[in-house]
Amino acid sequence: MSKKHDAVFDDVLSGLPDARAPLETKSIGAGRFLKRSTTIGDRMAGETEEKTLRWIDPSEAQMWERHNRDYALLNEDNCRDLIDGIRSQGRQEFPAIVRKTTGQGGPAYEVICGARRHFAISWLRANNYTQFKYLVDVRDLTDEEAFRLSDIENRDRADISDYERAVDYSNAIRLYYGGKQKAMAERLEVTEAWLSRYLNLSKLPADVVAAFYQKTDIKELHARTLKPLLLKPSDKAKVLEAARGLADTQAAARSNQGAPVDAPAVVARLKSALDAPKTKRKPASTVYMGAGRSRGVTFTRKGRKMVLEFPEDLSRAALGDAFSDFINEHFPKKLPIGKN
């Protein structure tokens, strides 16, 4: 660290009394010495943990490639609270967690937790607040440890979306847990059922994801609602067709051509793709031709009823021939007397 940094963060020997200072006999001096002695004792007993904290230029850090937040979605509006907080406090209060990069060239650190803080400091520096620096806690972490640490920090935060978390879990189960849901749930200390809901969310078809105005709008509940609609191939085809239409609308809205469709309306429209009224099939009909073979009697079965229709001006001969054909086909045995 530089001298400037040392002024902010005490090193492990910061609890030692200044050898150049005269011995104090007043109670305040004794209290200070007791406090310093206690601090050193705690450190030696392992009851406190030393952290390597640094103030760096944010350009020295890049997002970890498996970071669970989509950095491209961060902007001045959704980071405004943090930007204003840092500016009013005069500095970043809580350090981001980073680790050193392994490759040569490029930024020296990669961010495990602290994407919004990185964006906020970068924005301030780009907008005439060059005095601000990025406060980082440098850790030595494996990829699996980095994933779990990032998940723990962000699990209860409302500003990271269900869909971002779902994609993160989908990648992690494959990369770190051999595809075993039970092993991953145990490491994260969550139930398998809870984890399964997020993994299902990550499996939404790309067309359905594109139907939402932005990925951060997609909730775990939406996946539970839409999953049954995608089970049958015929239903899935209808839902995906509706999703593609919505995607065009959302793309136009992002180009300031029309209003976006909010998430509840997207789900409702996708569900309604299967609610279209079915065309009622007309009952099959048979025409029995009379004399002249130009017009005849139309027979239709409606449930247990037999319906015969014919033009009012059909000749007696034509009607007799048509009826004869109908009776011979449907009542081949001779009808009892009085029934014909």
C-alpha positions in Angstrom: 0.0 0.0 0.0 1.0 3.6 -0.4 1.5 5.9 2.6 -1.9 7.4 1.7 -3.5 3.9 2.0 -1.7 3.2 5.2 -3.3 6.3 6.7 -6.7 4.9 6.0 -6.1 1.2 6.9 -4.1 0.2 10.0 -1.7 -2.7 9.5 -1.3 -5.5 11.9 1.1 -3.5 14.1 -1.2 -0.5 14.3 -2.1 -1.4 17.8 1.4 -0.9 19.2 2.0 2.3 21.2 4.2 4.9 19.5 7.7 4.4 20.9 8.5 8.1 20.4 5.6 9.2 22.6 6.2 9.8 26.4 4.7 7.4 28.8 1.3 8.5 30.0 0.2 8.1 33.6 -3.3 9.6 33.2 -6.3 7.3 32.9 -6.8 8.3 29.3 -3.4 7.1 28.4 -3.9 3.8 30.3 -7.2 3.4 28.5 -5.6 3.9 25.1 -2.8 1.4 25.9 -5.4 -1.1 27.2 -7.4 -0.8 24.0 -4.3 -1.2 21.8 -3.2 -4.2 23.9 -6.6 -5.8 23.6 -6.6 -5.3 19.8 -3.2 -7.0 19.5 -4.3 -9.8 21.8 -7.4 -10.4 19.7 -5.3 -10.6 16.5 -2.8 -13.0 18.0 -5.7 -15.2 19.4 -7.2 -15.4 15.9 -10.4 -13.6 17.0 -10.1 -10.9 14.4 -9.3 -11.3 10.7 -7.0 -9.1 8.7 -8.2 -8.1 5.2 -6.2 -6.6 2.4 -8.2 -3.5 1.4 -7.1 -1.2 -1.3 -8.2 1.9 -3.0 -7.8 1.4 -6.8 -8.8 3.1 -10.0 -11.9 1.1 -11.2 -10.2 0.6 -14.6 -7.8 -1.8 -12.7 -10.8 -4.2 -12.2 -13.0 -6.1 -14.6 -16.1 -8.2 -14.0 -15.5 -11.9 -13.3 -16.7 -13.7 -16.4 -19.1 -15.7 -14.3 -20.4 -12.8 -12.3 -24.1 -13.2 -11.5 -25.1 -9.7 -12.6 -25.3 -8.5 -16.2 -23.0 -5.5 -16.0 -24.4 -4.2 -19.4 -27.8 -3.7 -17.8 -26.4 -1.2 -15.2 -27.0 2.5 -15.9 -27.2 5.8 -14.1 -30.9 5.3 -13.3 -30.7 1.9 -11.6 -27.5 2.9 -9.8 -28.6 6.4 -8.8 -29.1 5.6 -5.1 -25.6 4.2 -4.9 -24.1 7.1 -6.8 -25.7 9.7 -4.6 -24.8 7.7 -1.4 -21.1 7.6 -2.3 -21.1 11.2 -3.3 -22.7 12.4 -0.1 -20.5 10.1 2.1 -17.4 11.3 0.3 -16.2 7.8 -0.3 -17.3 4.2 -0.9 -18.2 2.7 2.5 -18.2 -1.0 1.9 -15.5 -2.8 -0.1 -16.1 -4.9 -3.2 -14.7 -8.4 -3.1 -12.1 -9.1 -5.9 -9.3 -11.5 -6.6 -6.2 -11.1 -8.7 -6.4 -12.0 -12.3 -4.2 -14.9 -13.5 -3.5 -13.6 -17.1 -1.0 -11.1 -18.0 -2.0 -7.7 -19.3 -5.4 -6.1 -18.7 -6.9 -5.3 -15.3 -5.1 -6.6 -12.3 -8.3 -7.7 -10.5 -11.6 -9.3 -11.3 -14.8 -8.4 -9.4 -16.6 -11.2 -7.5 -19.0 -9.0 -5.6 -19.5 -5.3 -6.2 -20.6 -4.7 -9.8 -22.9 -1.8 -8.9 -20.2 -0.2 -6.7 -17.8 -0.5 -9.7 -20.3 1.2 -12.0 -21.0 3.9 -9.5 -17.4 4.8 -9.0 -16.7 4.6 -12.7 -19.6 6.9 -13.4 -18.5 9.5 -10.8 -15.0 9.6 -12.1 -16.3 10.0 -15.7 -18.5 12.9 -14.4 -15.9 15.2 -12.8 -15.6 13.4 -9.5 -12.1 12.1 -10.1 -11.2 12.0 -6.4 -13.3 8.8 -5.9 -11.6 5.4 -6.0 -12.9 1.9 -5.8 -12.5 0.2 -2.4 -11.7 -3.5 -2.8 -11.1 -6.5 -0.5 -8.6 -8.7 -2.2 -9.3 -12.5 -1.6 -7.7 -15.7 -2.7 -10.7 -17.7 -4.0 -11.4 -20.7 -6.2 -14.1 -20.4 -8.9 -16.6 -22.4 -6.7 -15.8 -20.3 -3.7 -16.2 -17.2 -5.8 -19.6 -18.4 -7.0 -20.9 -19.2 -3.5 -19.6 -15.9 -2.1 -21.3 -13.9 -4.8 -24.5 -15.8 -4.3 -24.5 -15.3 -0.6 -24.0 -11.5 -1.0 -26.7 -11.1 -3.6 -29.3 -13.7 -2.7 -31.6 -11.4 -0.8 -31.0 -8.3 -2.9 -34.0 -7.0 -4.9 -31.8 -5.3 -7.5 -30.5 -8.6 -8.9 -33.2 -10.3 -10.9 -34.5 -13.9 -10.6 -33.5 -14.6 -14.2 -29.9 -13.4 -13.6 -29.7 -15.7 -10.6 -31.3 -18.6 -12.5 -28.7 -18.4 -15.3 -25.9 -18.2 -12.7 -27.2 -21.4 -11.0 -27.6 -23.2 -14.3 -23.9 -22.5 -15.2 -22.7 -23.4 -11.7 -24.4 -26.8 -11.5 -22.7 -27.8 -14.6 -19.3 -26.2 -13.8 -18.8 -27.0 -10.1 -21.3 -29.7 -9.1 -21.2 -32.2 -12.0 -24.9 -31.6 -12.8 -25.9 -32.9 -9.3 -28.7 -30.8 -7.9 -28.5 -32.3 -4.4 -24.8 -31.5 -4.1 -25.3 -27.9 -5.2 -28.3 -27.4 -2.8 -26.2 -28.7 0.1 -23.3 -26.3 -0.7 -25.7 -23.4 -1.0 -27.6 -24.5 2.1 -31.0 -24.3 0.3 -33.6 -27.0 -0.4 -33.6 -28.9 -3.7 -37.1 -27.7 -4.4 -36.1 -24.1 -4.1 -33.1 -24.6 -6.3 -35.1 -26.5 -8.9 -37.5 -23.6 -9.4 -34.6 -21.4 -10.4 -33.1 -24.0 -12.7 -36.5 -24.3 -14.4 -36.5 -20.6 -14.9 -33.1 -20.8 -16.7 -34.6 -23.3 -19.2 -37.2 -20.9 -20.6 -36.8 -20.9 -24.4 -35.0 -18.0 -25.9 -38.1 -16.8 -27.7 -40.0 -16.6 -24.4 -37.1 -14.7 -22.8 -37.1 -12.2 -25.7 -40.8 -11.6 -25.2 -40.1 -9.7 -22.1 -39.0 -6.0 -22.3 -35.8 -6.8 -20.4 -34.4 -10.0 -18.8 -34.5 -8.4 -15.3 -38.4 -8.4 -15.6 -38.6 -12.2 -15.6 -39.5 -13.7 -12.3 -39.3 -17.3 -11.0 -43.1 -17.3 -10.7 -43.4 -16.6 -14.5 -41.5 -19.9 -15.2 -43.9 -21.8 -13.0 -46.8 -20.3 -14.8 -45.4 -20.9 -18.3 -43.9 -24.3 -17.9 -47.2 -26.3 -18.3 -47.9 -24.4 -21.5 -44.7 -25.7 -23.1 -45.1 -29.4 -22.4 -47.1 -30.4 -25.5 -45.4 -29.7 -28.8 -48.5 -28.3 -30.4 -49.1 -26.0 -27.4 -45.4 -25.0 -27.3 -45.5 -24.0 -31.0 -48.5 -21.7 -30.4 -46.8 -20.1 -27.3 -43.5 -19.5 -29.2 -45.3 -18.0 -32.1 -47.0 -15.5 -29.7 -43.7 -14.9 -28.0 -42.0 -13.9 -31.3 -44.7 -11.4 -31.9 -44.2 -9.9 -28.5 -40.4 -9.8 -29.0 -41.0 -7.6 -32.1 -43.2 -5.3 -30.1 -40.6 -5.1 -27.3 -37.7 -4.4 -29.8 -39.7 -1.6 -31.3 -40.3 -0.1 -27.8 -36.6 -0.2 -27.1 -36.2 1.9 -30.2 -38.8 4.4 -28.9 -41.4 3.1 -31.3 -44.4 2.4 -29.1 -44.8 1.4 -25.5 -43.3 -1.8 -24.0 -45.4 -4.6 -22.7 -45.0 -5.2 -19.0 -44.2 -8.6 -17.6 -47.7 -9.5 -16.3 -49.2 -8.6 -19.7 -46.5 -10.8 -21.4 -47.5 -13.8 -19.4 -51.2 -13.2 -20.0 -50.7 -13.0 -23.7 -48.6 -16.1 -23.9 -51.3 -18.0 -21.9 -54.0 -16.6 -24.2 -52.3 -18.2 -27.2 -53.9 -21.4 -26.1 -57.3 -19.9 -25.3 -58.3 -19.1 -28.9 -61.7 -20.5 -29.6 -61.5 -23.7 -31.5 -63.3 -23.9 -34.9 -66.3 -26.1 -34.5 -66.2 -28.9 -36.9 -69.2 -29.2 -39.1 -70.8 -32.6 -38.8 -70.1 -34.8 -41.8 -72.9 -35.0 -44.3 -74.0 -37.3 -47.1 -76.1 -36.4 -50.1 -78.4 -38.9 -51.6 -79.2 -38.0 -55.2 -82.6 -38.3 -56.7 -83.8 -38.7 -60.2 -81.8 -36.6 -62.6 -78.8 -36.7 -60.2 -78.8 -32.9 -60.0 -80.3 -32.4 -56.5 -81.1 -34.7 -53.6 -81.4 -35.2 -49.9 -78.6 -34.2 -47.5 -78.2 -36.4 -44.4 -76.4 -35.2 -41.3 -76.0 -37.0 -38.0 -76.1 -34.7 -34.9 -75.6 -36.7 -31.8 -78.3 -39.4 -31.7 -80.4 -37.5 -34.2 -80.6 -38.1 -38.0 -81.3 -34.9 -39.9 -82.5 -34.9 -43.6 -82.7 -31.8 -45.6 -83.9 -31.2 -49.2 -85.1 -28.4 -51.3 -88.7 -27.6 -51.1 -89.3 -27.8 -54.8 -87.5 -31.2 -55.1 -89.7 -33.4 -57.3 -91.6 -36.4 -55.8 -89.6 -38.8 -58.0 -86.3 -37.4 -57.0 -87.3 -37.3 -53.3 -88.5 -41.0 -53.5 -85.2 -42.1 -55.1 -83.1 -40.3 -52.5 -85.1 -41.6 -49.6 -84.9 -45.1 -51.0 -81.1 -44.9 -51.2 -81.0 -43.5 -47.6 -83.2 -46.2 -46.2 -81.4 -49.0 -48.0 -78.1 -47.8 -46.6 -79.1 -47.1 -43.0 -82.0 -49.6 -42.6 -81.0 -52.5 -44.8 -83.6 -54.8 -43.2 -87.3 -54.4 -44.2 -89.0 -52.0 -41.8 -91.9 -53.4 -39.8 -95.4 -52.4 -41.1 -96.4 -49.1 -39.8 -92.8 -47.9 -39.4 -92.2 -47.1 -43.0 
